[in-house]
């Protein structure tokens, strides 16, 4: 979206038209929608703008829930925006620390600023891109104690502000295409600037969950967060918003609440042993935080193989930090023999999970030429260094942990 498109969208006519549109659905007939709006006398540019926003609002419901229909977005801004449920956790840290004024430096479309303002914190948000800053200002209109500056993070005057939140830009757009930056040194603002603010105030920095752990300062709390099984971010916390004695944390957010595993440092891996009656797949946040060893010891489990994030044991347990499977039997690793074994068991639908073995599950599934009425889960991995194929049955999860 360029400036002229935004100006037209933010006009009284543009906002009225946008709010009058029916909710966007995947089956919406875009050609018919365009034709109808053009017949009403609206310009091609405004029609394109409101339909784009309608589509983005529908997509944004997954992150912003009931707030999405009253917000504006850009495609890139929505993609990088923090889920409102997670943003509320960020805001809670600042509020519990007694910080009353927070700078959101590189606020994007204003998702985190919205959460901060919603808990009655004063917010000074800054965004370098003019269009994105205007969209953030629109989204924060309901909050009198929030303001948006069109400026870079480095240029914001921080006098009198007690805390800062930063979500450095990890993507660049060029020629209409957006690409992810692989090197954290290329983020905007830089990590040197972001982490350096910790000498002056309480600071939280959002990074991608796969960020090189080498960039995490030794004195910071690093918290990996997963939502619905997907690891969505790494939060790096300093000062009053970092918890004493905690340097590693895995937070699992589900429909019924959140559970957290914490430690003062990376945990030592549990010993490796033979396959037990049960197999456990740790949540991605636990793996990223390197707390698999602590999880194993808490439940009397052990590692299936060095460097492989599967646990095993002879006792069934339920945990928000791992999905359990009952081991039914071992199957041949050889592709031809495996195909025969699955056919003999009438398996026609197969979930394939793999770790530590070089296969493409989609390609393997095609080669297996599955036929049958039964469904099953197959785990391809290593046991004490040897390749194994395991037919397993998923254990039910406690509804309170999902």
N, C-alpha and C positions, 0 to 999 in steps of 0.2 A: 504494500500500500504506500502510495506517495502522498505528499502533503496536500495536493489538490483534491485527491480522493477523500482524504480524511476530512478536509474542510466541508466538502459536500455531504459526507456522512453525518457530521456533527451539526449540520443545519437543522432547524426545526422540522423541515420537510423530511430530511433524511432520517432523523430519529423516530418521527411518527410512523414513517413507512416501515422502518425496521421492526418496531414494536407491534405493528399490525400484521406482520407475516405469521402464518401458521408455523408450528414447530417443524423444524427440518427433520426429515426421515431419509433413510437410505434409498427408499423407493420414490422419493420426490422427483417428479418429472421436471427437470431443469429447463428444458426447452419450452414447455407450457408455462412455467412460472415466469420466464423472461418475457414471453409473448404477452402474457396477461398484464404484467407491470408496464411494459412499453405501451400497450393500448390505453393505459390509464394516463399516459402523458409524461411518464418519468424518463429522465435522460438515460442513455445506455450506461454511462459511468456510474450513476447512482444505483441503477438496477444491479449492476455487477457488484457494487460495494455492499449493498444490503443483503444480497443473496450469499455473498461470501461470509458476511458476519453471521447470518442465520445458520449456515453450515458449521462455522466455528463454535457458535454458542452450543449447538447440539453436541459437538465433540467435547466441549469443555465441561459438560455435566459430570464426566467421570472424575474431574479434578475439583470442580467448584460447586457441584451440586446445585442447590436451589438458587445460588447467586449467579450462575452462568447466564440465565436469560436477561439479566440486567447489566451485563458487562460487555466490553468491547475487547477484541483480540487481534493479534497478528498470528500468522501460522507459526513463525519461529518463536514468538513470544509465548504462545500457548504450549509449544513443545517443551520449552525449558522451564516453564512456570512450575512452582512447587504445588503439589496437591494441597488443598486447603486444610485437610485433616493433619497433614504433616507440618504445614506452616503454623498451625495452631500450637503444635508442640514447640516449635522454635520460639514463638511469641511467649509461651508459658515460661521458658527459661529466663527471658529478660524480666518478665513480670515478677517471678519468684525471687530473682536477685535484687529486687527493689529498684530496678532501673526504670525511670519514667520517660525518658526521651531516647529514641533509637534512630540512628541513621541507616537507611536502607540504600546502600551504595551500589548502584547498578540494578535498579528495581524492576526492570523489564516492564511487564504489563501491570505490575503492582500486587501480585498475589501474596507475597510475604508482608508487604506493607498493609494490606487489607487485614490480615490476621493480627498484626501488631496493633493496628488502630482499633480492632474489634475488642481488645482487652483494655481499652482506654489508655494506651500509651501514646505519647506524642511522637509523631513520625515525620522525619525529614527524608524524603525519598529523592534520589538523583538518578537520572537516566540520560546518557549521552545522545541517543537517537531522538530526533525531534518528534517524529510520528509516535514512537513508542512512549515517549514521555507524555504526550498529549493523551494517549489512551490510558496510561496509568492515572493521570489526573482525573479523567472521566470516571474510572473505576473507583477512585477514592473520594468522589464528590460527597457521599453521605457522611463523611467523617470530617468535622470541622478542625480537628486537631492533627490532620495529616496534610502535608503540602508536598508538591512535586517540583523539583528543579530540573530544568533542561541544562545539564552540565555533566562533566565527567566526575567520577568518584573522587579523583585526586584533588579536584578544585572546591570541594564542599568544605565550608568553614565548620569545624567540629567543636568549637567552643561551647560549653554548656551542655553538650550531648554526652550521655553516659555510656552508650553502647552502640555498636555497629554490626550490621548484618550485611554480608556480601555474597552474591551469587555470580562469580566472575563468568563472563561470556566465554563459552567453550565451543562456539560455532561461529563461522564467518560466512557471510553471504556475498557472492560475487557472480555477476552475470545472471542473476535470478536463481542461482543454485546455492544451497546451504550445505556446508560440510563441517564435520566435527574436527576440532583441533586435537591432534594426538599428543602434543607436547604441552604440559602444564605451564611451561615457561612462556607460552604464547597467549595465555589467558588475559582478558581485560576486565578489571584492572589486574595487575600482576599479583602473583602470590606474595612476592616480597612486600608490596604495598599492603596487601590484605593482612598478612601475618604481622607486619610491622606495627599495625594499629594496636596490637595487644599491649604494647608498651604504654599506651595512653588510656585504654578503656577496655571494657568487656567486649569480646568479639566472637562472632560466629561466622563461619565460612562454609558455604555449600559447594561440594565438589562432586564429580561423577564417582559412582561406586568403584569403578575400575582404576581410579587414580593411582599412580605409582606411590606406594607407601613410603618411599624414600623422601617424599616432599613433606611428610607430616612432621611437624616439630616435636621434639621429644617431650616438651612440657605441655603439650596440648592433649585434650580429650578427643579421641576419634570415635565417632558413633556411626555405624552403618545401619541404615533403615531399610526394611523390606515391607512392602504393602501387597497383600494378596499373593505372596510368593515371589514377587519381583523385587530385587534390590534396587531402590530408586535413588539413593544418595549416600554420600559420605559427609557428615557434618563434623567440622573441626572447631573446637570450642576453647576459648581462652579466658582467663581472669575469673570474674564473678559468675559467669555462665558455664564454667567448667566445674565438674563435681570433684571434690577432693578425693584423691586416692584412686580415681578411675582414669585409665588411659585408653582402654579398649571397651567398646560396648556394641552389642548387637540388639537392635530393637525390632521386634516382629509385630506389625500392626495388622490386625484382623478385623472382621466385622463386629466382634464382641468386645474388642478392647486391644490392649497392647501388652506385650511381655518383653522383658529385657534381661539379657545376660551381660554381666559386666566383670571387668578384671583390671588389675593394676598394670598388666602387660600382656603381650601375646602369651597364650598358654602353651605349655609343652605338650606335644602330641602324646596320645596314649600308646601303649605297646601294640605291636602288630601280632595278630593271632589268626588261627584258622576260622573259617566260616562257621557261625553259630546258627541257631534256629531262626534268628531274625536279622534283618538288614535295615539300617537306618541311613537316610539321606538328610544331612543337616541343612537347615535353611541357609540360603545364600548369604545372609547377613552374618551368620555365625562363621561361615567359611571365610568371608572377607575380613572379619575381625580376628581371625585365627584363634578362635575359642573352641575349636573342635575337641581338643584334649580335655578341657574342663567339662564339656557336655558329656563326653564319654565316661569320665570318672564319676560324674554325678549319677550315672545309671548303670554302672558296672559293665560298660561296653568296652570294646577295643577296636583298633584300626584294622581294616581288612587287608590293607597293603600300604607300604610307605608312599607318601605323597598322593594318596587317593582319598578323596573326601567321602568315604563311606565308613560307617561304623557297623559293627556286628556284635551279637551277644546271644545268650540263651534265654533271656527273659524279655517278655514283651513290656514295653512302657509307652506311655503317651506323653508327648512334650510339644509345646508350641514351637520348639526350636528344631524339630526333626520330623520327617515323615517316615513312619515305620512300615516294613513289609515282612510278612511271614515267608520264609523260604520253603517253597514246595518241593523243588528238586533241581538237580544240576542237569543241564542239557549239553549236547556236544557243541563245541565252538566252531567246528568245521561247518561251512555253509551248507553243503549238501546234506550232511547228517542232521543238521539243525532243521532244515526244511522237512526232512522226513519225520523228525520227532514232533514237530508242530502239527504236521498233517495227521499223524497218528493220534494226536490229542484233540483233533477236530477244531483247532484254533484258526479262526478266520480274521479276527481283529486283534492287533498286537500293538501295545505301547512298548517302545524300545527306549530304555534309558542306558546311557553309557558314560563311563569315566575311565580314563587311562588306557583306552583302546582306540585305534585309528579306524573308525568306521563312520559312515554317514547313515544314520537310522533310516532316512527316507529311501536311500538307495538299497539298503539291506532289505527293507520291508518289501520292496518291489521284487528283488531277487528271490525272496522266500516263497513267492507265489502262493500266498495264504488262501486257504479254502476251509470253510467250516463255520459252525454256528457259535462256537465259544469265543470268549475274549480273554486276554491274559496280558500280563506285564512281564517283559524280559529285561534283565539287567545284564549288560555286557561290561565287564570290568576286569580287575586283577585281584587275585587272592594270593597274598604273600609273594607277589611278583609274577604269578602265572595267570594267563588269560582264562577267564571262566564265563560261562553263560548260565544265568540263574533264572528259573521260572519262579516268580514271586507273586504274592497276593497282598495288595495294599491293606494296611490296618486302618480301621475307622478312626477318625480324629474326634476328640472331645469337642462338641459344638461350642463350648465356651472358649476353645482355643483356635477358632477359625474366624 
